[in-house]
Amino acid sequence: MTEAQPGPLRRLWRGFWRVVDGTRRGVVNGLFLIFLIFVVFALFGWGAPQTEPGTALMLAPKGSIVEQYSADPSDRVIAKLTGDESHELQLRDLLSALQAAENDSNIDLVVIRTEQMGAAGMATLREVGRALTRLRAAGKEVLAYGDFFDQRGYYLAAHADRIYMAPNGGVLLQGFGRYRSYFAALLEKLKVDVHVFRVGTFKSAVEPYLLDGPSEAALEADLAWLGDLWEIYLDDVSKARELEPGFIASWIEQLPTLIETTQGDMAKLALDSGLVDELLNEDEFEKLLAERGSVDPTSQRARRIGILAYAERQAAKREPAESVVGVIVAEGTILDGEQPPGSIGGVSTAALVREARLESTVKALVLRVDSGGGSAFASEQIRREIQLTRDAGKPVIISMGDVAASGGYWISMSSDAIYADQATITGSIGIFGLFPTVDRSLDNIGVHAEGASTTWLAGALDPRRPLDPRVGQIIQSLIEKGYAEFIGKVATARDSTPERINEIAQGRVWSGQQAAEHQLVDKLGSYSDALADAAERAGLGPNYQVRYIEKELSGFQRFVVDMAASSGLQGLIKLNVDLPIPVQMQAELRQLRPLTELFGDAREKPWRAYAHCLCDVQ
């Protein structure tokens, strides 16, 4: 008797199930392989980076220098394994590595390479520059080499003993500028209305929705603080390179003529101008490094260790302390609720401040702020927790990074002391609200939103309908109340009056140097100055330890991070094993992120007030 053949549906189902089962087996086997490799490399420690006499420390940032990683810790480790590294380097790691190198007898030389360095603000660059100056004072030699030096890279290179450059390279110094995209004409074409409510003559964050270019008030304010930052840059570089005051500004003005004298040879122009010391090909520079230090017998090149690997080795050596200065990083846009690293959440960041207050080993707190602001509600949640921490008897010191403006200033004001770099962008004390409506756009394509409601307010916040003027009146009242609250709290914190604060507020952006003149910050100083102040106020003495207070890792994340800290995984990363697991690590566009976050949030929460400066430097 012939056995009946299965029908087409049953055959299709069996084929589908075989694919699903095969995929499941592949994923499980892949994960097991990752675990096995982790364990083997951790046990045998193959390929671990070592420091021996004559080792060169390579300061060669890949990507942006940030206060806090924007990706999950375990994702970063796996991304390294797959060659899809996150293009970020934490400032804290860079500074701790340079500080450790001061007293490391195995590190004789520091080499600066900036070709792959991404975004870094002026305050960040100045922190690194000071660390390099301390290294040279400790007797370490610092050399810089590059194919090409842009403005950021040249700032760091200027702090070296000597600058070497490729013969076909160049140096390009431009000055600072601030350019934004303006959408008023586009929104009009799309027939989208963005209703803006604000307080502050200089509160220009919303102007891209209203105008085709900056207002006169915005240009006035921008030119003031940009000019201040540029003068700081010129002064720092001129002193580091022992150039005549005004030389760089004059060099830029005469660049078209100067470049003709060298027949377009940018490298020769840089050499003749004293911007670099010598032109060398990369192989010639490598030979120079080998002569200055020791040679790795495996690679036959100068022995070296990367800045991040060195920082991780130093961190692994530290023993837990009973008394520490806690540090919380507040970087990114301030948003409501729980937010991931790289952003600031009203709930999540406030919870970290509360944790620091309740933790008995944390004797003082430093809030490291790098934020242009965001939600006023979330900013107040964080400020309130800081005030409670001070009331509990723990000193709270603010250390401002590249930007601590608007909401970034809001979370800073209720502290024992505010430290800012001269080049910090701060101020922007003002409030605004946004509410987009698309009724004209829908009407243009024949779509109309109509219906019934029991009160005039029901449905009034539907973006498909025109904005009722009474809604606008309500929102404007809320914005004005928020501004009064903002300047009132600043006046209380700064021992001033609302009238006096209003004169220097109005949404105007200041440099750290200008903010100190207006008494919006207490001291001009570095991150290390802020840490030392916190330790002194807590009575910890000069040999204090620092602990970064961050969201607790899950069990799997902790496992991956601990394995990453082992010498074995360092070897695995060096071998760049191709693992069968995809990792989605795409860098966001930093300049557009705050704008899109706030616009999307405002669309869903029209009652929210925002304190953001959207201030960046190019």
N, C-alpha and C positions, 0 to 999 in steps of 0.2 A: 504494500500500500504506500503510495507516494505521500510524503510529509507536506502539509500545506505551507506555502511560502508566506512570510509576514507581509502585511499590506504596506503601501507606500508611506502612510502616516507613521506606522510603527518603525519602519526602516529610517525615516527622517528623525524620529525621536532618539533611536539608538545612536545614530551618527552625532546628533547634537550632544547627547550625554557623554560620548567618548571624548568630544572636544572639551567639554566642561571638566571632566575627570582628569584629562591630560594636563589642562591648564592648572588645576588645583595641585596636582603632583609636582608640576614644574615650579610653582611658587613656593610650596613647602620645601622642596629640595634646595631651591635657591636661598631661602632664608636659613636653612640648616647649614649650607655651605658658608654663608657669611659668618654664622656663629662659630663654625669650626675654624675658619681662617683667623677670626679674632682670638680664639683661645690659643691656637698654635703660635701665632706671632707674639702674643702676650707672654707665653711661657718661655720662648727662646730669645725674644728681644732682638730679632734680626733687623739690621739696617737702622738702628736707632741713631739719631744725630748726636754727635759727641763734641765736646769742646776740649781741645788740647792746646798747649802753648803755641802761640802764633796764629790762633784762629781769628778770622775776620767776621765781625757781626754785620750781616747784610740788612741794611735798612732800605728795603725795596718794596714798598706797599703795592699790592695789587688791588685796585679799586679804591673805593672811598674810605676815608678815615672817619669812623663813626664813634659815638659814645656807647652804643649798644647794638648788638647784632639784631637784624630784623627777621632772622629765620630761626626756626626751632633748633636746639642744640644737636639733637640726633640727626636731623636733616643735614646739618652742616657737615657732620662727620661722614655720613654716607656720601654726600656730594664730593668730599675730598677723595673718597675711595673710587668714585666713578669718573673723576676728572672734571666734574661739573661744580667747581668750587664757588662758594659765595664770594663775590668781589667786595669784601668789606674787611677792614682791620680796625679793631677797637683801640681807641686812643689810650685807654688804661693799660692794655698789653704793651703797646709801643713804649709808653713812658716807663713802665716797670722794668722792661728789658733794658732800656738805656740807663736807668738808675742802677740796676744790678751790674751792668758792664763796667761801671765806674770803679768797682772794687774787685773785679774778676781778673786775676793775673793771666788767665788764658786768653782773654780778649785784649789784643794789642791794637786793633784797627777796626774802625767802623767805616763801612762803605755805603754811600748814599746813591741809590738808583731810583729815579722817579718817572721813568718812561711809562709805567703802567699805573701810576697813581691817578685816582679819580678825584672826586669832590673832597674838598677840605677847606673849611672856613678860615678866616684870618686868625681868630682866637686859637683854633686848633693848631695852625702852623706855628704860632708864637709859642705855644706850649712845647712843641717838639723842638723848636729853635733854642729855647732856654735849656732843654735837656742836653742838646748837642754842645752848647756852650759849657755846661758843667762837665761834660765828658772831656772836652779839650783841657779844661782847667785841672782835671784829674790826671792829665798826662797821656791820654789816649789820642792817637792820631785819627783824624776824620778826613776821608777823601770822598769826593763826589765825581761820578762819571755819568755821562748821558749821551745818547744820540742827538737829543734835542731837549732843550729846557723851556717849558712854558712858565708862566708867571708863578704858579704854585710851586712847581718843582725847583725853580731857581731860588725861591725864598729859602728852602731847606738847603740847597747846595751852597748858598752864600755863607752858611754857618760852618762850612768845611775848611780845613787848613788849605786845601788846594782843590780846584775844579778842573777836571779833564773832560774833554768833549771830542766826539768823532770829527774828523776833518771835513765831512760833508754835513755836519749838524748845524745848529744855530740856537740862538737865544731870542725869544720874543717876549718883551715886556709891553703891556698894553694900557695899564690903568684899570680902574674898576668901572663897571657899568651895570645898570639895572634896566632890563627890557622885558616887557610882558606882552602877551597877546591880548588884544581887546576885541570883544565879541559883539559890541552894540550893533554894528551893521549886519552881521550874520543873524543875530537874534531878530532884527527887524525883517530880514528876508524870510526867516522862518515864522514870523509873526508870533514870537514867544515874548511875553512880557515878564521881566524880572523886577519885582517890586522890592526896593531897597529901603531899609529903615536904619538910620545911623545917628550917632552923636559924635562930633569931633571934626573940625575943619580939615584935619590932615588924615582922617581915617580913609585911606585910599584903597584898602583891600577890595572894596566892592566896585571900584571904578571900571574894571574890565567888562562888567555887565552893562554899564551905563554910557560909556564914552568910547571914542575911537582912538584915544590917546590920553596920556596923563594930564590931570588938571594942573593949573599953575601952582596951587598949594602943594600938590604931590611932588612936582619938580623941585620946588624950593626946598622941601624937607629932604628929598633924596640927595640932591646936590650937596647939602650940608653934611650929612653923615657919610656919604660916599667919599667926599673930599677929605674928611677926617681920617677914614680908613686908609685912603691912598697916602696921605702924609705919614701915617704910621708905617706903612709898607716901605716907603722910600727911606724913612729914617732908619728902620731896622736893617735893611739891605745895605744902605750906604755905610753904616757903622760896621757891619759884619765884614764887608769887602774893603773897608777903608777907602771909600770913594768920596769925592768932593760933594758937599751938599748941593743938591740941584742938578747933579750930573745926569742921573737917570731921566729926569723930566726933560732935560735939554736933549738927551740922546733920542728920546721918543719923538720929540718935535722935529729933529733933524734927520730922522731915519731914512726918508726917501733920498735925501742927498748923500748921506753916509753910505748907503748900500750901493750907490753908483760908484763910489770911490774904490770899492772892492770888486767891481764887476759882478755884483749879485752874490758874492761869497759871504754868506751869513756867518760861517765859522770864523773866517779871517777877521770879519768886523768885530765879532765878540772878543777875539783874542787881542786885536789892536786896541779895543776899547777898555781892556782890563776886566771884562766880565768873566772871562775864564783864564786859566793859567797856562794850559798846554793842550795842544791837539794831538790825540792819540787814537789809533784804531783800537778796536776792542781787544784783539789779541795782544797788542802792545800794552794795554792797560792790565790785562791778565798776567802778563809777564812781570809787570811792576808789582802787582799784588803778591805774586809768588816770592819775589825778592824781599818784600817787606815782612812777610810772615813765614808760615810753614806750608809744605806741600803735602796734599793728600795722596798717598801712594796709589790709591785705587783710581782716582780720576786724573791724577797728574796735574791738578790745578791747585791753586791756593786753597788751603783749608778754610771752610766757611760754615756758618750756621745762619739760618733765616731768623728774622726778628721774632716771628710768631712762635717758631719751635723753641727758641731760646726763652721766650716769656713763659711758655708752658712748662719748661724744665724748672725755671725758677719758682713758679707757683707750686709745683709738686713738692718742693723742698720745705715749704713753709709749714710750721706746726700750728695747730689751733691755739688761740690765745683766749684767756679768760676775760679780757677787757679790750674792746675794739672800738674804732670809729666806724659806724655803719654808713654806707653810701648807697643812695637810691638814685638811679639814672632816670631822668624824665626827658626822653627824647621823642620828637615827632609831634604830630597833631594831637591836641587834647580833645578826646571824644568821650561821650557818655558811656557808662557801663564798664564791662570787662574788655580789655584790649590786649593784643599780643605784644611781645617785645618789639621795639621800634616805634610804638605808639604809646600814648598816655591815656589811660582810662580813669574816669572819675572814680569808679569803684575799685579797679585793680590797683592803681597807684596809691590811692588812699589806704587800701588794705596793707600795702607794703610799709607805709609810714606808721600805721598802727602796729604792725609786727615789730618794727624797730623800737617803738615806744614800750612795748610789753616785754621785749627780750632783755633779760637782765645783763647779758654780756655786752650789749651795745650801750656805751656810755655817752655817746654823742652821735649826731646825725648830720651828714652832709648831703644835700640834695643837689645833684649835678644837673643843671637845666640846659637843654638845647632844644628850644621849641618856640615857634612863632605864635603859639596859642591855639585856640579852638573854642570849644564849648565853655561859656561863662559858668554854667551850672556845674560842670565837671571840675572846672578850675576852683570853684568855691569849695567843693567837696574835699579837694586835696589841701587847699589852704587851711580849712578847718582842722584837719587832722594834724597839720604842722603846728597850728596854734595849741592844740591839745597836748602835743608832745612837749612843747616849751613849758606849758602850764604844769606838766608832770615833772619838770626839773631837768629835762635833758636838753642840752644846747643843740640848736639847729642852725647850721650855717649853709648859706646858698652859694654855690659856685656856678657862675654863668659861663656857658660855653660860647659857641659862635652866635647863637640867637637866644635871647630870653625876653621876648617882647609880647605885649598884649596879654593873652592868657598865660604866657610864659612868665611875665612879670607878676601877674596876679598870684600865681602859686609861690612866688618868691618873697612877697613883701612881708609876711608875718614870720620873720626869722630874727635870730640874734644879730646876724650880720650878713650883708650881701657883698660877695666878691665878684667883680667883673674884670675881664681883660679890657685894655684900652680899645681893642677892636671888636668887642662884643656889640651886637646889635640888640638894643633894648628899648624900653619905653613903649610907644604905641598904645598908650592908655586910652582906650576908646571901645565902643560897642557898636555892633551892627546886626541886622537881621535880613534874611532873604526869603522871598516867597515867589516862585515862578508860576505863571498861569499860561495856558496854551489855548484859551478860548478862540483867539483870532486865527491861530494855526488850524484848529479843527474846523472852524467856520469856512476856511478857505477850501477845504476838501469836502464840505457838505456834511459835517458831523456837528450835531448840536446836543448839548446836555440840558435837559429840561426835566421838571418834576415838581413835587409838592413837598412842603415842610411846615412844621408847626410853629417855628419861630424864624426870624430873619437870619439867625446865626447857623441854623441847621443847614448844612450843605454849603455854607459860605466859604469853607476852606477847601472846597473841591477845585483842584487846579484846572479843571475843564471849564470853569465859569469865570467871568470877570471878577476881579477883586472888589468887594464891597468897600467903599470908603470908610465905613464904620469899623471894619476889620483892620484896615490900615491905621486908623486912629488908636485902636487898642494896642496893636503891635508897637507903634511908635511910643506910646506911653510906657510899655514894658521896657523898651530900649532905653528911654530916658531914665527910668528908675534904675536900670542896671548900671548905667554910666554914673549916676549919683552914688550908687553903692560902691562902685569901683573906686572913684576918687575919694570917697569917704574913708574906705578901708586903707587906701594908700596914705591919706592924711594922718590917720591914727598910727599906722606903722612907722611913718617917717617923722612923727612928732611935728606935724605941720597943720595946715588948714585946708579944707576943700577948695577954697578960693585960690590959694597959692598953688595947689596941685593942678587945678583946672587950667591955670596959665601955662603950665609946661606939659599938660596932657593933650587933649584935643586930637588924640590918635597920632601924635607926632613921634617919629622914630628918631632915636639918638644913638650915637656911638657910646661905648662904655666910658670913654673919656668925657664926653659931653654929659652923660648921665651923672657922673661923679660931680661935675661942676654944678648940676642942678639938684644935687643931694638925693638922687633916686637910688644910688648905690653907696655903700659905706666905704669900700676900699677897692683900689685897683690892684689886682694881684692874680696869681696863678692858681691852678687847681691845688697844687701842693701847699700853697699859702692858706687856702681855705681848710684843708685837712689839718694842718698844723694848728690853726686857730681853734678848730673843734676839739682837738686833742688837749690843747692847753686849758680850754674852758672846762673840760671834763677831768682835768688833773691827771692825765695819762703819762705825761712826760714825753721826751723826744723819741723814744723807741716804741711808739705805738704801732699797732697793726690795723689794717683796713679790711673790712669785709663788705662785699657787695651784696645787698639784700635784693634778691630777685625771686620771681615765682618759683616755687619748689618744683623740681623735675619729677616726672612720673618714674616708675620703676624701670621701664625700658629705656627712657631717656638717660637716667642715671647710669645704667649699665653701659650704654653706648659711649657716654662721655667719659666714664672711668676707663673704659678700654682705650679711648682715644688718648687719654693722658699717659697710657703705658708706652714704654719704649717700643713694644712690639708693633703697635698700630702705627707708630711713626714710620717704622720700616715698611709696613704695608702701604702707607700713603706714598712713600718714596718709590716703591716699585710700581705704583699706579695700576694695581690689578683691576681688570675689567670685570665687574660683578654683574650678574644678570638681574638687575633691578633698576628701573627708571627712577630718576629723581627730578621733580619739577622745582627748579630754583631760578626763577626769573626776577631780575632786579627791576623794581618799579621806577618809574620816572619821578625822581624826587621833587622836581619843581611842580609837576602837575598834581601830585598826590594830595597835598592839602586842599587845593582848589576843588578837586572832584569829591573829596570826602565831605567837605563842608557844604557843597552844593547839594549833594545827595542827602545829607542829613537834614538840611534846611527844607528840602522838599517834603520830607516825611514829618518834620517837627517845626511847623511854622511859628510856634510860640517861642522857640529857643532863641536866645541871644548869643552872639559869638564875639569873642575877643581874639582876633587874629590879625597879624600884620602882613602875611604873605610876602615877607621881605627876604630877598635873596640877592646874592652878588654874583656877577659873571666876570 
